Amino acid sequence: MKKMLSILLTAVLCLGCNFKQEENPPSSVDFTLIAKNNLYGAGSEGIDAQNTLITTSEDWELLISQMDSSNPISGQFLETDIDFTNSFVIAVFDEVRPSGGFYVDLKVSRIENQTMVEVIRASPQGNATTVITQPFIIAKLSNDYLPVSFQ
């Protein structure tokens, strides 16, 4: 009986030690692309390198006005009429670059109640245009994905 109890206790301890609570893996989040392009004002728009969330129409209109101050880029946006009661906007601006070929991209994922935005910055491969650029990407997500943190 003692031998059987000892074997049972050993088995329970070994199985208990191997139990690993599995974490929920991040799930990919789809977003609506509004624009992915470059500003060509050599920094004259006054937009610093930044990752920002826009949650009001006033802030959205201010950003569009600032982006259009040197060249009318917003005419190329896929969408400008945003319903901020249901959505918010992510705007990522890279630093002003000395040539073309640079770009930014987003990878958005969700784990539990947190949305993570990974900003991917890429440099030109090979020859690049000799024009001063400032890459940006603007995307729309549902308010269901708030809060957001940038990586």
C-alpha positions in Angstrom: 0.0 0.0 0.0 2.8 2.4 0.9 4.5 1.6 -2.4 1.3 2.3 -4.4 0.8 5.5 -2.5 4.4 6.5 -3.2 4.0 5.8 -6.9 0.8 7.7 -7.1 2.2 10.7 -5.2 5.3 10.7 -7.5 3.1 10.6 -10.6 0.9 13.5 -9.4 4.0 15.6 -8.5 5.6 15.0 -11.9 2.4 15.8 -13.8 1.8 18.9 -11.7 5.4 20.2 -12.4 4.9 19.8 -16.1 1.7 21.8 -16.2 2.2 25.0 -18.0 -0.5 27.6 -18.4 -0.7 28.6 -22.0 -0.8 32.2 -22.9 -3.1 33.5 -25.5 -1.1 34.2 -28.6 -1.5 37.7 -30.2 -4.1 37.8 -32.9 -3.6 39.9 -36.0 -5.9 43.0 -36.3 -7.1 44.2 -39.7 -7.1 47.9 -40.3 -8.3 50.2 -43.0 -5.5 51.9 -44.8 -6.2 55.6 -45.4 -2.8 56.6 -46.8 0.8 55.4 -47.1 3.0 57.9 -48.9 5.6 60.6 -48.4 5.5 64.3 -47.5 7.7 66.3 -49.9 7.9 69.6 -48.2 11.4 69.0 -46.8 10.0 69.3 -43.3 8.1 72.6 -44.0 4.9 70.9 -42.8 6.3 71.0 -39.3 5.4 67.4 -38.5 7.9 65.7 -36.3 8.6 62.0 -36.4 5.8 60.6 -34.3 3.3 57.8 -33.6 -0.1 59.3 -32.8 -3.7 58.5 -32.2 -6.4 60.8 -33.5 -9.8 60.4 -31.8 -11.6 63.7 -32.7 -12.6 65.3 -36.0 -10.9 68.5 -34.9 -7.5 66.8 -34.5 -8.1 65.0 -37.8 -8.8 68.2 -39.7 -5.8 69.9 -38.1 -3.6 67.1 -39.2 -4.9 67.2 -42.8 -4.4 70.9 -42.9 -0.9 70.6 -41.6 0.0 67.8 -44.1 -1.5 69.9 -47.0 0.4 73.1 -46.0 3.2 72.4 -48.5 1.7 70.0 -51.1 -2.0 68.9 -51.2 -1.4 65.3 -50.2 -4.8 64.6 -48.7 -6.4 64.4 -52.1 -4.7 61.0 -52.4 -6.2 59.7 -49.2 -8.5 56.7 -49.6 -10.8 58.1 -47.0 -11.1 61.5 -45.2 -14.6 61.3 -43.7 -14.0 59.5 -40.4 -16.8 58.7 -37.9 -14.9 59.2 -34.7 -17.8 57.8 -32.6 -16.9 54.4 -33.9 -13.3 54.7 -35.1 -9.9 56.2 -34.4 -6.9 56.9 -36.6 -3.3 55.9 -36.2 -0.9 58.3 -37.9 2.8 57.4 -38.0 5.4 59.9 -39.4 9.0 59.0 -39.9 11.8 61.6 -39.8 12.6 63.7 -42.8 14.8 61.7 -45.0 17.5 62.8 -47.5 16.2 60.6 -50.3 13.3 58.5 -51.4 13.0 54.7 -50.9 12.2 55.0 -47.1 8.8 53.8 -45.9 6.9 53.0 -42.8 4.4 50.2 -42.3 2.2 48.9 -39.5 1.6 45.5 -38.0 -1.3 45.6 -35.6 -2.1 42.7 -33.1 -4.2 42.2 -30.1 -3.6 40.2 -26.9 -6.3 40.1 -24.3 -7.5 43.7 -24.0 -4.4 45.4 -25.4 -3.8 46.5 -29.0 -0.1 46.6 -30.0 1.1 48.6 -33.0 4.5 47.6 -34.4 5.9 50.3 -36.6 8.1 48.9 -39.3 10.7 51.3 -40.8 12.5 50.4 -44.0 15.4 51.9 -45.8 16.0 52.0 -49.6 17.6 49.1 -51.3 20.0 50.1 -54.0 19.5 53.4 -55.8 17.0 55.9 -54.5 15.6 59.2 -55.7 17.4 62.3 -54.6 14.4 64.1 -53.2 13.8 64.9 -49.5 10.9 62.8 -48.2 9.1 62.2 -45.0 7.4 58.7 -45.0 4.0 58.3 -43.3 1.2 55.8 -42.9 -2.3 56.6 -41.7 -4.8 53.8 -40.8 -8.3 53.6 -39.3 -9.4 51.1 -36.6 -12.5 50.4 -34.7 -12.8 52.0 -31.2 -13.1 48.4 -30.0 -9.3 48.2 -30.3 -8.6 51.0 -27.8 -6.3 51.2 -25.8 -3.2 51.1 -28.1 0.5 50.9 -27.4 3.2 51.3 -29.9 6.3 49.1 -30.1 
